[in-house]
């Protein structure tokens, strides 16, 4: 439930996802509380949607990347809000998977940052799955065949 609807807006830069979380972020930014109805059930007809929209994953990644870019500067402040303090130490459990996923998000909104992150991953990560994926993303971003060769050496098709 949203009180004072005029105080909030739907951000039309989102294609399909994250609008609900964006409204919550707006509320927290205004010092308001956010509650969830835990007994709600939402049923998504994923197969139907996937047939109609084959780019569902890229749509989700686009919206997630936009959300991250929009709110990243406010995260430290939000982590002091009572409802969100439980996530404050989440960064202490950062993994290569989270780093890889974040780099993939930046690929859609900040190409240079994505390249920098994928290069860091290739120099420091030991997980061959993320390493080969990082090389593949670098190949797609920069077009250098050496990246594709390194990707295939780690993960032959």
trRosetta pair geometry for C-beta under 8 A, 3 or more apart (Angstrom, degrees):
i j d omega theta_ij theta_ji phi_ij phi_ji
1 35 7.8 -2 40 66 90 105
2 5 5.5 85 113 -94 115 74
2 8 6.2 -83 -168 30 137 148
2 23 6.7 -67 -95 174 132 133
2 27 7.8 -132 -129 -74 88 126
4 7 4.4 29 130 0 110 120
4 8 7.6 110 105 -7 78 90
5 8 6.3 -76 -161 44 45 96
7 26 7.7 157 131 145 84 117
7 30 6.6 43 165 -95 128 171
8 23 5.4 50 -174 -141 141 88
8 26 5.1 122 -124 106 92 147
8 27 7.1 -16 -85 -61 126 79
9 26 7.6 167 35 -110 63 163
10 14 8.0 -96 176 41 82 116
10 19 5.7 7 -144 -154 92 121
10 22 7.9 93 -141 89 49 129
10 23 7.6 -21 -93 -70 63 104
11 14 5.6 82 93 -6 94 99
11 19 6.8 -166 45 -119 81 78
11 22 5.4 -96 15 164 123 157
11 70 7.5 18 -154 -123 168 165
13 66 5.6 -168 129 -171 114 147
13 70 8.0 151 74 -66 141 134
14 17 6.5 -128 -173 67 114 42
14 18 5.3 -148 -124 67 136 97
14 19 5.3 -165 74 -65 156 83
14 22 6.9 -136 -38 -20 142 150
14 63 4.9 57 -146 -131 85 106
14 66 6.4 -168 -88 84 66 142
14 67 7.5 42 -94 -60 110 91
15 59 5.0 -114 94 -156 139 95
15 62 5.9 40 4 90 129 128
15 63 5.6 -117 35 -62 84 105
16 59 5.4 32 21 156 124 125
16 60 7.5 -55 72 -78 112 58
16 63 6.3 -106 54 -46 64 149
17 59 7.1 123 -1 132 106 88
17 60 5.4 46 -1 -124 154 66
17 63 4.1 142 62 93 91 156
17 64 6.9 -11 98 -50 130 74
18 21 5.1 -59 -157 47 64 111
18 22 5.6 73 143 -31 83 101
18 63 4.7 178 10 158 120 109
18 64 6.5 167 -58 -84 134 48
18 66 7.4 168 70 75 155 97
18 67 4.4 -119 -166 -66 153 136
19 22 5.4 -55 -147 34 32 117
19 23 6.6 36 154 -21 65 100
20 23 5.8 -50 -154 30 33 111
20 24 6.8 34 147 -17 63 103
21 24 5.4 -49 -152 35 39 115
21 25 6.4 43 149 -22 67 101
21 67 6.7 32 91 -144 123 141
22 25 5.6 -49 -149 33 34 113
22 26 6.6 38 150 -21 63 101
22 67 6.5 -120 -74 -118 95 98
22 70 7.5 10 -122 96 106 150
22 71 7.9 -149 -117 -48 70 128
23 26 5.6 -50 -152 32 34 114
23 27 6.6 35 149 -20 64 102
24 27 5.6 -54 -152 34 34 112
24 28 6.4 31 153 -16 68 105
24 34 4.7 56 -142 -127 93 157
25 28 5.8 -52 -145 39 33 109
25 29 6.2 38 153 -24 64 106
25 71 5.4 -73 -154 -110 154 138
25 74 7.3 107 -170 91 109 144
25 78 7.3 -42 -134 -100 82 145
26 29 5.6 -54 -149 34 29 115
26 30 6.6 19 154 -11 63 108
27 30 5.9 -66 -154 42 31 104
27 32 4.2 -82 -175 75 85 115
27 33 7.4 -49 152 74 120 17
27 34 5.2 123 90 -71 140 99
28 31 7.6 51 -176 -71 34 16
28 32 6.9 -97 -74 60 26 67
28 34 6.4 -43 -57 -18 89 122
28 78 5.6 53 137 -127 142 98
28 81 5.5 -52 -155 -74 113 170
28 83 7.6 -119 -104 57 116 124
28 84 7.3 42 -135 -23 149 135
29 74 6.5 -34 -97 -157 105 152
29 78 7.9 -41 -73 -83 67 99
33 83 7.0 132 -147 -39 76 136
34 83 6.3 167 53 123 91 174
36 40 7.9 -109 173 22 82 120
37 40 4.7 80 97 -27 105 109
44 49 6.9 -37 175 -3 97 142
45 48 4.1 10 131 27 115 121
45 49 6.1 134 92 -19 72 90
46 49 5.7 -61 -146 42 31 109
46 50 5.9 33 157 -24 68 109
47 50 5.6 -53 -142 35 29 113
47 51 6.5 31 157 -20 62 103
48 51 6.0 -56 -155 32 29 109
48 52 6.6 16 153 -8 63 111
49 52 5.8 -65 -150 44 32 106
49 53 5.8 -28 170 36 72 108
49 56 6.4 88 129 -98 102 134
50 53 6.7 -79 -126 67 22 68
50 54 6.7 56 178 -106 64 46
50 56 5.5 -65 -107 -13 69 144
51 54 7.7 5 -146 -68 18 76
53 56 5.2 99 109 -68 102 81
53 59 6.8 -9 161 -13 130 149
55 58 4.6 -45 -179 45 94 113
55 59 5.7 105 118 -29 86 93
56 59 5.6 -56 -150 35 31 114
56 60 6.4 32 154 -19 66 104
57 60 5.7 -52 -150 36 33 111
57 61 6.2 31 153 -17 66 107
58 61 5.5 -51 -142 40 35 112
58 62 6.2 44 154 -26 65 102
59 62 5.7 -50 -148 31 29 114
59 63 6.5 22 156 -12 62 106
60 63 6.0 -61 -151 40 29 106
60 64 6.1 27 154 -18 66 110
61 64 5.6 -55 -141 40 31 111
61 65 6.1 33 157 -21 65 107
61 104 6.5 -73 -149 135 130 103
61 105 6.2 -149 -170 -103 83 65
61 108 6.2 148 129 -28 98 146
62 65 5.9 -58 -149 36 26 110
62 66 6.4 24 154 -17 63 107
62 108 5.3 -149 -108 -179 64 156
63 66 5.7 -52 -144 37 32 111
63 67 6.3 37 154 -21 64 105
64 67 5.7 -51 -148 35 31 114
64 68 6.4 33 153 -20 63 105
64 105 5.6 -95 108 -116 98 120
65 68 5.7 -53 -149 35 31 113
65 69 6.4 29 155 -17 65 106
65 105 3.7 174 -93 -174 86 84
65 106 6.6 176 -140 -67 112 27
65 107 7.7 -100 -104 52 149 61
65 108 4.4 141 52 65 170 119
65 109 4.7 177 152 -14 117 118
66 69 5.8 -56 -147 38 31 110
66 70 6.1 30 156 -21 66 110
66 108 8.0 -67 -43 111 74 122
66 109 6.6 158 -81 -80 54 137
67 70 5.8 -60 -146 37 27 111
67 71 6.2 -15 171 13 65 115
68 71 6.9 -81 -139 51 19 84
68 72 5.6 39 170 -59 65 106
68 102 7.3 165 -151 -138 161 84
68 105 5.6 60 23 145 151 147
68 109 7.9 -180 70 33 100 151
69 72 6.4 -29 -127 -4 19 116
69 109 5.1 -115 -52 148 146 160
69 110 7.3 151 -101 -24 122 113
71 74 5.2 -68 -166 46 69 110
71 75 6.5 93 138 -55 87 81
71 78 7.8 13 176 -19 111 148
72 75 5.8 -27 -157 -12 39 117
74 77 5.3 -61 -167 46 64 112
74 78 5.6 65 137 -27 88 107
75 78 5.5 -58 -141 39 32 112
75 79 6.3 37 160 -28 66 104
76 79 5.9 -53 -150 27 29 114
76 80 7.7 30 152 -19 57 99
77 80 6.2 -58 -170 24 39 110
77 81 7.9 48 138 -30 63 94
78 81 5.5 -36 -166 7 52 118
78 84 5.4 -19 151 84 84 167
79 84 5.6 -110 -116 121 38 111
79 85 6.6 93 175 -107 62 44
79 87 6.3 -113 -121 85 92 88
79 88 4.5 117 179 -101 115 80
80 84 7.8 18 45 74 24 104
80 85 7.0 30 -144 -87 21 89
80 88 7.9 76 -71 -96 43 123
81 84 4.6 51 69 26 97 107
81 85 7.0 -148 81 -40 43 76
82 85 6.1 -32 -147 -9 28 115
84 87 5.5 -48 -178 33 75 111
84 88 7.5 106 130 -52 76 78
85 88 5.3 -16 -163 -23 54 120
87 90 4.7 -14 -171 -23 70 128
89 92 4.8 -26 180 16 82 123
89 93 7.3 68 133 -11 80 96
90 93 6.0 -68 -165 41 44 102
90 94 7.8 81 139 -61 66 70
91 94 5.5 -1 -166 -43 51 110
94 98 5.4 -115 -153 70 69 138
94 99 6.6 73 170 -50 106 93
95 98 5.0 103 54 6 72 97
95 99 7.1 -134 101 -1 41 89
96 99 5.3 -55 -145 41 37 114
96 100 5.9 43 154 -24 70 105
96 121 6.9 111 -155 -136 99 99
96 125 5.0 105 -135 -123 138 118
96 127 5.6 166 87 20 155 133
96 130 5.1 -171 144 41 119 176
97 100 5.7 -51 -144 35 29 113
97 101 6.3 28 156 -16 63 107
97 130 6.9 -124 -86 -81 53 130
98 101 5.8 -55 -146 39 30 110
98 102 6.3 31 154 -20 64 107
99 102 5.7 -55 -148 36 29 112
99 103 6.4 32 152 -20 63 104
99 117 6.9 -165 173 -173 88 109
99 121 6.5 165 122 -89 118 107
99 125 8.0 -165 80 -75 134 125
100 103 5.7 -54 -151 34 30 112
100 104 6.5 31 150 -20 63 105
100 121 6.3 91 -89 -121 79 151
100 125 8.0 57 -64 -93 106 163
100 130 4.8 -116 -74 -141 145 110
100 133 6.4 53 -161 93 130 133
100 134 6.8 -103 -122 -67 97 94
101 104 5.5 -52 -150 34 34 114
101 105 6.7 38 150 -21 64 100
102 105 5.5 -49 -153 31 36 114
102 106 6.6 34 151 -17 66 103
102 117 6.9 -123 101 -165 92 158
103 106 5.7 -54 -149 37 34 110
103 107 6.8 53 147 -37 62 94
103 114 5.4 110 -175 -144 73 69
103 117 3.7 -161 -105 111 106 131
103 118 5.3 135 176 -60 143 73
103 121 6.6 -73 -28 -27 164 136
103 134 7.3 16 103 -115 158 91
103 137 7.1 107 130 117 114 166
104 107 5.4 -34 -158 7 37 122
104 114 7.5 82 -96 -138 16 115
104 137 6.9 -116 -97 -106 76 146
105 108 6.4 -61 -174 29 41 106
105 109 7.2 -10 150 16 72 109
106 109 6.1 -82 -144 56 43 85
106 110 4.8 -49 -167 60 91 93
106 111 7.8 168 143 -78 82 16
106 113 4.6 -99 -178 98 139 108
106 114 4.1 -179 102 -70 98 83
106 117 6.3 104 49 12 145 143
107 111 6.8 44 -149 -111 46 57
107 114 4.1 113 -78 -131 59 160
107 137 6.4 -101 -91 -162 141 118
107 141 6.8 -114 -135 -80 99 118
110 113 3.9 23 119 23 119 119
110 114 6.4 150 91 -21 68 85
111 114 5.6 -58 -150 35 31 113
111 115 6.4 32 154 -20 67 104
111 141 6.3 159 -163 -150 96 112
112 115 5.7 -50 -149 33 33 112
112 116 6.4 34 152 -19 64 106
113 116 5.6 -54 -150 37 33 114
113 117 6.3 30 153 -18 66 107
114 117 5.8 -57 -147 38 30 109
114 118 6.2 26 157 -16 67 107
114 137 7.1 -111 162 158 111 125
114 141 6.4 -167 104 -99 116 152
115 118 6.0 -57 -143 40 28 106
115 119 6.2 28 156 -19 64 108
115 138 6.7 93 -135 -119 74 80
115 141 5.5 -164 -83 131 94 149
115 142 6.7 90 -122 -51 122 111
116 119 5.9 -58 -149 36 26 110
116 120 6.5 29 152 -21 62 105
117 120 5.6 -51 -150 33 33 113
117 121 6.5 36 150 -21 64 104
118 121 5.4 -50 -150 33 36 117
118 122 6.6 36 151 -20 66 101
118 134 4.4 164 -160 -161 85 89
118 135 7.9 166 170 -61 112 25
118 137 5.0 -140 -111 88 149 120
118 138 5.0 -174 124 -61 137 93
118 141 7.4 154 32 18 153 146
119 122 5.7 -51 -148 33 35 110
119 123 6.6 25 155 -13 65 108
119 134 7.9 173 -59 169 21 119
119 138 6.9 100 -69 -99 71 131
120 123 6.0 -65 -152 40 31 105
120 124 6.0 -13 166 13 69 118
121 124 6.6 -79 -132 51 22 85
121 125 4.8 0 -171 -6 69 129
121 130 6.2 -110 -177 146 124 106
121 131 7.0 -168 143 -102 93 52
121 134 4.2 -159 95 -102 127 154
122 125 7.1 -29 -82 37 16 98
122 131 6.2 101 -118 -147 59 77
122 134 5.1 -159 -59 113 84 133
122 135 6.2 98 -101 -68 122 78
122 138 7.2 -13 -39 -26 141 148
122 150 7.7 44 -144 133 126 149
125 130 5.2 -85 160 96 154 120
125 131 5.4 -166 96 -71 109 85
125 134 7.1 133 41 -11 140 148
126 131 7.5 -32 -178 -48 10 130
127 130 4.5 51 88 23 112 106
127 131 6.2 172 86 -16 54 92
128 131 5.2 -57 -136 43 32 117
128 132 5.9 31 165 -19 69 105
128 154 4.9 -171 -165 -173 96 109
128 155 6.8 148 151 -58 101 91
129 132 6.3 -55 -146 36 22 103
129 133 6.4 20 153 -14 59 112
129 155 7.3 82 -114 -78 49 133
130 133 5.5 -57 -145 42 32 114
130 134 6.1 38 154 -25 66 104
131 134 5.8 -52 -148 32 27 111
131 135 6.7 26 153 -15 61 103
131 154 5.7 -140 100 -147 107 166
132 135 5.7 -53 -151 36 35 111
132 136 6.4 37 150 -21 65 104
132 150 7.7 -163 -119 127 61 72
132 151 4.8 98 -165 -150 75 65
132 152 7.9 120 -148 -47 110 18
132 154 3.8 -153 -77 92 104 124
132 155 3.9 80 -170 -2 168 120
133 136 5.5 -53 -149 34 34 113
133 137 6.4 33 154 -17 67 103
133 151 7.7 99 -66 -133 15 106
134 137 5.8 -52 -148 36 32 110
134 138 6.4 34 152 -18 65 105
135 138 5.6 -54 -147 37 33 113
135 139 6.4 39 151 -24 65 102
135 147 4.7 -180 -173 -172 77 77
135 148 7.2 164 146 -80 100 20
135 150 4.5 -137 -139 92 151 105
135 151 3.8 -165 98 -66 116 84
135 154 7.1 132 22 22 142 132
136 139 5.5 -50 -151 32 33 115
136 140 6.5 31 151 -16 65 104
136 147 7.2 163 -82 146 18 101
136 148 7.1 66 -112 -109 59 61
136 151 4.4 101 -61 -125 77 150
137 140 5.6 -54 -149 38 35 111
137 141 6.1 27 154 -15 68 111
138 141 5.7 -59 -140 43 31 108
138 142 5.7 -15 174 20 70 113
138 144 7.2 -33 139 47 96 104
138 147 4.3 -142 95 -138 105 148
139 142 7.0 -73 -124 56 17 78
139 143 6.9 62 -178 -107 53 16
139 144 6.5 -111 -116 62 60 60
139 145 7.4 55 -134 -113 106 26
139 147 3.8 -165 -66 97 80 116
139 148 4.3 94 -120 -58 150 79
139 151 6.4 -71 -16 -12 136 139
140 143 7.8 18 -162 -67 13 54
142 147 6.8 108 62 -11 109 149
144 147 5.0 89 81 -3 91 102
144 148 7.8 -172 102 -2 53 84
145 148 5.3 -52 -155 38 51 113
145 149 6.2 55 147 -24 75 101
146 149 5.5 -51 -147 35 34 115
146 150 6.4 34 154 -18 65 104
147 150 5.8 -54 -149 37 32 109
147 151 6.3 37 151 -22 64 105
148 151 5.4 -51 -147 34 33 116
148 152 6.3 28 156 -14 66 107
149 152 6.0 -58 -146 40 29 106
149 153 6.3 34 153 -25 64 106
150 153 5.6 -49 -144 31 32 115
150 154 6.6 23 158 -11 63 106
151 154 6.2 -69 -158 41 27 103
151 155 6.3 -43 169 45 66 99
152 155 6.8 -84 -127 71 27 59
152 156 5.7 55 -178 -104 74 56
152 157 6.8 -49 -128 -8 94 87
153 156 7.5 20 -119 -62 15 82
